[in-house]
Amino acid sequence: MNNVLPINLGRQRIRKVVFAALVDVLALDEATLEESLKVVEDLDADSMSILALVIVIEDALSIEIDPAELHMSDATIGHVIDYISGQQEP
């Protein structure tokens, strides 16, 4: 795996994957999720949850994510989606 998506999945597809990971890992109701919510502050994700989120997203999209580069401690859901979208090949 590498950190560049092999195909352009589109932001909406990436959003679906990220939301599904949040629902699965943090046991959240998808209807309550908004891109402006902060992963740690608003969703109460701890370091183990963040690691699980990264792994689920990596597996779903066949990529590698550097959590340090993503700055999950202050990242919003939208930031996570944009970061992954930016990893796509032109």
Secondary structure, 3 states (H helix, E strand, C coil): CCCCECCCCCHHHHHHHHHHHHHHHHCCCHHHCCCCCECCCCCCCCHHHHHHHHHHHHHHHCCCCCHHHHCCCCCEHHHHHHHHHCCECC
